[in-house]
Amino acid sequence: MPFKTVKQESADALTLEWMLHVKNYKLTLDKNRCVGCQVCTLACPKEAIKTVKQPKLPGEKAKKAKVDIDMAKCAFCGICDVTCPYGAVKVTLNGVHDLSILAKDSYPTLVRDIKVDTHLCQKECVECEPACPLSLITVSKVGFDGNPVQDVAALSPAAKKRVQITIDIQKDYCPTCRVCEFKCAAGAIKVKKAFEGTISINKGKCPQGCSDCLDVCPIKGALVLGDDKKVHVNEMFCTYCGACKNVCPVEDALSVKRTKVNHTFIHSGTWNKALERITSPTDAIKELKAQAAESRRKVVEKRFLSEALKNE
């Protein structure tokens, strides 16, 4: 047991610390990156994390749900760190971000599958940079002399062809909303969502004119207020994080279901239980069956390859 525990909160961060004789565990929640979603609360095996709906005053926009962590329950395992789609949580041991759950293969990492082909980018274009709703993209351009280019349009046609484009994406914080993919030239950026699922609005229960879910949604364009004054969903950009669900004022007016998590391959009871909570028992079983089928395929493939080599 730690001989000292510390919990501190400021406008920008929530920090928890375990201080032992030779080890110092620290968890930091970056409130600027946290969107008040459901993922960490569901993934936590100790139920140490909860979201609290914030009061809304007349005339004000809705505030994202506040995340709180129970110091008495938190084990500093790092599951919230690994699972957060926005990279808002960081757990360290003696100042080093080196999680034992990953080293021991007891938990997978989220796969943020983002591919960039700058050869397909137009030389003048910087659309993806302002399009990113979380400001995670930086576009830089250099000429044939290696110097930065500020105005591509001012270059000669020959010099323009030799401009090299670099697109830097902060993948650790990217929730894979795919907004950049649709703003860029076809094929320049390809994004596979880390979370797959469905989101739906019960128009009969959705309060007319209510925009609470739009106020907190971190991906602008995923939810819109239609001409009927009801909320409509653009699932192309939705990350299925559940921040909207946490602030919806009417029970069952909005539903979010995660059906699949794109992650590194692993056999782990810890992950299986977390997957059940993040998705559902049915969807977790589907993944386990798919993994079993893939393992059998590899065994058969290996056996046929072995037989073929023997016959050569």
C-alpha positions as CSV (number, residue, x, y, z in Angstrom):
1,M,0.0,0.0,0.0
2,P,1.2,3.5,-0.7
3,F,2.4,5.5,2.3
4,K,1.1,8.7,0.7
5,T,-1.7,9.5,-1.8
6,V,-2.3,12.9,-3.5
7,K,-5.3,14.0,-5.5
8,Q,-5.2,17.5,-7.1
9,E,-7.5,19.2,-9.5
10,S,-7.1,22.4,-11.5
11,A,-8.9,24.0,-14.4
12,D,-6.7,22.1,-16.8
13,A,-6.0,18.8,-15.2
14,L,-6.9,16.1,-12.6
15,T,-3.9,14.4,-11.0
16,L,-3.7,11.3,-8.8
17,E,-0.5,10.0,-7.2
18,W,0.6,7.0,-5.3
19,M,3.9,7.5,-3.5
20,L,5.7,4.4,-2.3
21,H,9.3,4.0,-1.1
22,V,10.8,3.3,-4.5
23,K,7.9,3.8,-6.8
24,N,5.7,6.8,-7.7
25,Y,2.6,6.1,-9.7
26,K,0.9,9.2,-11.3
27,L,-2.2,9.5,-13.4
28,T,-3.0,12.8,-15.2
29,L,-6.2,13.6,-16.9
30,D,-5.9,16.4,-19.4
31,K,-9.2,18.3,-19.2
32,N,-8.5,20.1,-22.4
33,R,-8.3,16.9,-24.3
34,C,-11.0,15.0,-22.3
35,V,-14.4,15.2,-24.0
36,G,-16.4,13.6,-21.2
37,C,-17.1,10.4,-23.1
38,Q,-18.1,7.0,-21.9
39,V,-15.1,4.9,-22.9
40,C,-12.8,5.1,-19.9
41,T,-15.6,4.7,-17.4
42,L,-16.6,1.4,-19.2
43,A,-13.1,0.1,-19.6
44,C,-12.0,0.7,-16.0
45,P,-12.0,-2.8,-14.3
46,K,-12.3,-1.2,-10.8
47,E,-15.2,1.2,-11.7
48,A,-13.0,4.0,-10.4
49,I,-14.0,6.4,-13.1
50,K,-17.3,8.1,-13.4
51,T,-18.8,11.0,-15.4
52,V,-20.9,13.6,-13.8
53,K,-23.4,15.7,-15.8
54,Q,-22.8,19.4,-15.3
55,P,-25.7,21.8,-14.6
56,K,-26.8,24.0,-17.5
57,L,-28.0,27.5,-16.9
58,P,-30.7,29.2,-19.1
59,G,-29.2,30.7,-22.2
60,E,-25.9,28.8,-21.9
61,K,-24.5,26.0,-23.9
62,A,-24.3,22.5,-22.4
63,K,-21.0,21.6,-20.7
64,K,-19.3,18.3,-21.3
65,A,-19.7,15.7,-18.5
66,K,-17.0,16.0,-15.8
67,V,-14.8,13.0,-15.3
68,D,-13.8,12.1,-11.7
69,I,-11.6,9.3,-10.5
70,D,-12.0,7.6,-7.1
71,M,-8.5,7.5,-5.5
72,A,-9.6,4.6,-3.2
73,K,-10.5,2.4,-6.2
74,C,-7.8,3.4,-8.8
75,A,-5.0,0.9,-9.2
76,F,-3.0,2.9,-11.7
77,C,-3.2,0.0,-14.1
78,G,-3.2,2.3,-17.2
79,I,-6.2,0.8,-18.9
80,C,-7.9,4.2,-19.1
81,D,-4.6,5.5,-20.7
82,V,-4.6,2.9,-23.4
83,T,-8.3,3.0,-24.2
84,C,-9.0,6.7,-24.3
85,P,-9.7,7.6,-27.9
86,Y,-8.6,11.2,-27.4
87,G,-5.3,10.4,-25.5
88,A,-6.5,12.5,-22.5
89,V,-5.2,10.2,-19.8
90,K,-1.5,9.4,-19.0
91,V,-0.3,7.0,-16.4
92,T,3.4,7.0,-15.5
93,L,5.7,5.1,-13.1
94,N,8.6,7.1,-11.7
95,G,8.0,9.6,-14.5
96,V,8.2,7.1,-17.3
97,H,5.2,6.3,-19.5
98,D,5.8,2.6,-19.6
99,L,2.7,0.6,-18.9
100,S,3.0,-2.9,-17.5
101,I,-0.3,-4.0,-19.0
102,L,1.2,-3.6,-22.4
103,A,4.6,-5.1,-21.5
104,K,2.9,-8.2,-20.1
105,D,0.5,-8.5,-23.1
106,S,-2.5,-8.3,-20.8
107,Y,-4.1,-5.5,-22.8
108,P,-4.0,-4.4,-26.4
109,T,-3.4,-0.9,-27.8
110,L,-5.9,1.0,-30.0
111,V,-5.0,0.9,-33.6
112,R,-5.3,4.4,-35.2
113,D,-5.0,3.3,-38.8
114,I,-4.1,6.5,-40.6
115,K,-2.3,6.5,-44.0
116,V,-1.1,9.6,-45.7
117,D,0.0,9.8,-49.4
118,T,1.3,13.3,-50.0
119,H,1.9,12.5,-53.7
120,L,-1.8,12.9,-54.1
121,C,-1.9,16.3,-52.4
122,Q,-2.3,19.4,-54.5
123,K,0.6,21.7,-53.9
124,E,-1.4,24.7,-52.9
125,C,-3.8,22.7,-50.6
126,V,-3.8,22.9,-46.8
127,E,-7.5,21.9,-46.3
128,C,-6.8,19.1,-43.9
129,E,-5.1,21.4,-41.3
130,P,-8.0,23.7,-40.6
131,A,-10.5,20.9,-41.1
132,C,-9.3,18.8,-38.2
133,P,-11.8,19.5,-35.4
134,L,-9.0,18.9,-32.7
135,S,-6.2,20.8,-34.5
136,L,-4.0,17.7,-34.7
137,I,-2.7,18.2,-38.2
138,T,0.2,20.3,-39.4
139,V,1.1,20.8,-43.0
140,S,4.5,21.9,-44.0
141,K,6.1,22.5,-47.4
142,V,9.7,23.0,-48.5
143,G,11.1,23.9,-51.9
144,F,13.9,22.1,-53.8
145,D,16.5,24.1,-51.7
146,G,15.1,22.8,-48.5
147,N,13.7,26.1,-47.3
148,P,10.0,26.4,-46.1
149,V,7.5,27.6,-48.7
150,Q,4.9,30.0,-47.5
151,D,3.1,30.8,-50.8
152,V,3.1,28.0,-53.3
153,A,1.1,30.0,-55.8
154,A,3.9,32.5,-56.1
155,L,6.3,29.9,-57.4
156,S,7.1,29.1,-61.0
157,P,5.5,25.9,-62.5
158,A,8.9,24.1,-62.3
159,A,9.5,25.1,-58.7
160,K,6.0,24.2,-57.7
161,K,6.5,20.7,-59.0
162,R,9.5,20.3,-56.8
163,V,7.7,21.3,-53.6
164,Q,7.8,18.6,-50.9
165,I,4.7,18.3,-48.7
166,T,4.7,16.8,-45.1
167,I,1.5,16.1,-43.2
168,D,2.1,15.5,-39.5
169,I,-0.8,14.0,-37.6
170,Q,-0.7,13.6,-33.8
171,K,-2.0,10.1,-33.9
172,D,-1.9,9.5,-30.1
173,Y,-4.7,12.1,-29.7
174,C,-6.6,11.3,-32.9
175,P,-10.1,9.7,-32.4
176,T,-10.1,8.8,-36.1
177,C,-13.2,10.8,-37.0
178,R,-12.3,10.8,-40.8
179,V,-13.1,14.5,-41.3
180,C,-9.6,15.1,-42.8
181,E,-10.1,12.1,-45.2
182,F,-13.2,13.8,-46.8
183,K,-11.7,17.2,-46.9
184,C,-8.5,16.1,-48.7
185,A,-8.0,15.0,-52.3
186,A,-9.2,11.5,-52.9
187,G,-6.8,9.0,-51.4
188,A,-4.5,11.5,-49.9
189,I,-5.5,10.5,-46.3
190,K,-7.2,7.2,-45.4
191,V,-8.5,6.6,-41.9
192,K,-10.0,3.5,-40.4
193,K,-12.0,4.1,-37.3
194,A,-10.7,2.9,-34.0
195,F,-14.3,2.4,-32.8
196,E,-17.1,1.1,-35.0
197,G,-20.8,1.2,-34.0
198,T,-24.1,2.9,-34.5
199,I,-25.7,6.1,-33.2
200,S,-29.4,6.9,-33.5
201,I,-31.9,9.6,-32.5
202,N,-35.4,8.8,-31.3
203,K,-37.2,11.7,-33.0
204,G,-40.2,11.1,-30.8
205,K,-38.2,11.7,-27.7
206,C,-35.6,14.2,-29.0
207,P,-36.7,17.7,-27.6
208,Q,-37.3,20.1,-30.4
209,G,-34.7,22.8,-30.6
210,C,-32.4,21.1,-28.0
211,S,-28.7,21.2,-29.0
212,D,-27.0,19.9,-25.8
213,C,-25.5,17.0,-27.7
214,L,-24.2,19.3,-30.4
215,D,-22.7,21.6,-27.8
216,V,-20.4,18.9,-26.4
217,C,-19.7,16.8,-29.5
218,P,-16.0,17.1,-30.1
219,I,-16.4,16.4,-33.9
220,K,-18.2,19.3,-35.5
221,G,-20.5,17.9,-38.2
222,A,-21.1,14.5,-36.6
223,L,-24.4,15.9,-35.2
224,V,-26.5,18.7,-36.8
225,L,-29.7,20.4,-36.0
226,G,-32.1,19.9,-38.9
227,D,-34.8,22.1,-40.4
228,D,-37.3,20.1,-38.2
229,K,-35.3,21.4,-35.1
230,K,-34.4,17.8,-34.3
231,V,-30.9,16.4,-34.1
232,H,-29.6,14.4,-37.1
233,V,-26.5,12.2,-37.2
234,N,-23.7,12.0,-39.7
235,E,-22.2,8.7,-38.9
236,M,-19.4,9.2,-41.3
237,F,-17.7,11.4,-38.7
238,C,-19.0,10.0,-35.5
239,T,-16.4,8.3,-33.2
240,Y,-19.0,6.6,-31.0
241,C,-17.4,8.0,-27.9
242,G,-20.7,8.7,-26.1
243,A,-20.0,12.3,-25.0
244,C,-23.4,13.2,-26.4
245,K,-25.2,10.5,-24.6
246,N,-23.8,11.7,-21.3
247,V,-25.5,15.1,-21.6
248,C,-28.7,14.2,-23.4
249,P,-31.5,15.5,-21.1
250,V,-34.1,12.9,-22.2
251,E,-33.7,9.2,-21.4
252,D,-33.3,7.1,-24.6
253,A,-33.6,10.0,-26.9
254,L,-30.1,9.3,-28.1
255,S,-28.4,5.9,-28.2
256,V,-24.8,5.0,-28.9
257,K,-23.6,1.5,-29.5
258,R,-20.0,0.4,-30.0
259,T,-19.8,-2.9,-31.9
260,K,-16.1,-3.2,-32.6
261,V,-12.8,-1.9,-31.4
262,N,-9.8,-1.8,-33.8
263,H,-6.9,-3.1,-31.6
264,T,-3.7,-5.1,-31.7
265,F,-4.2,-8.9,-31.5
266,I,-4.1,-10.3,-28.0
267,H,-5.4,-13.2,-25.8
268,S,-6.4,-11.7,-22.5
269,G,-9.2,-12.2,-20.0
270,T,-8.7,-8.6,-18.9
271,W,-9.3,-7.3,-22.4
272,N,-12.3,-9.6,-23.0
273,K,-14.1,-8.2,-20.0
274,A,-13.3,-4.6,-21.0
275,L,-14.5,-5.3,-24.5
276,E,-17.8,-6.6,-23.1
277,R,-18.3,-3.4,-21.2
278,I,-17.2,-1.1,-24.1
279,T,-19.3,-2.9,-26.7
280,S,-21.7,-5.7,-25.5
281,P,-21.4,-9.4,-24.5
282,T,-22.8,-10.3,-27.9
283,D,-20.3,-8.2,-29.9
284,A,-17.4,-9.4,-27.7
285,I,-18.4,-13.0,-28.5
286,K,-18.4,-12.2,-32.2
287,E,-14.8,-11.0,-31.9
288,L,-13.7,-14.0,-29.9
289,K,-15.2,-16.3,-32.5
290,A,-13.5,-14.3,-35.3
291,Q,-10.2,-14.6,-33.5
292,A,-10.6,-18.4,-33.1
293,A,-11.5,-18.8,-36.8
294,E,-8.4,-16.8,-37.7
295,S,-6.2,-18.9,-35.4
296,R,-7.6,-22.1,-37.0
297,R,-6.9,-20.7,-40.5
298,K,-3.3,-20.0,-39.6
299,V,-2.9,-23.6,-38.2
300,V,-4.3,-25.1,-41.4
301,E,-2.2,-22.8,-43.6
302,K,0.9,-23.8,-41.7
303,R,0.1,-27.5,-42.0
304,F,-0.4,-27.3,-45.7
305,L,2.8,-25.3,-46.1
306,S,4.6,-28.0,-44.1
307,E,3.2,-30.8,-46.3
308,A,4.1,-29.0,-49.5
309,L,7.7,-28.5,-48.3
310,K,7.9,-32.2,-47.5
311,N,6.7,-33.2,-51.0
312,E,9.3,-31.0,-52.8
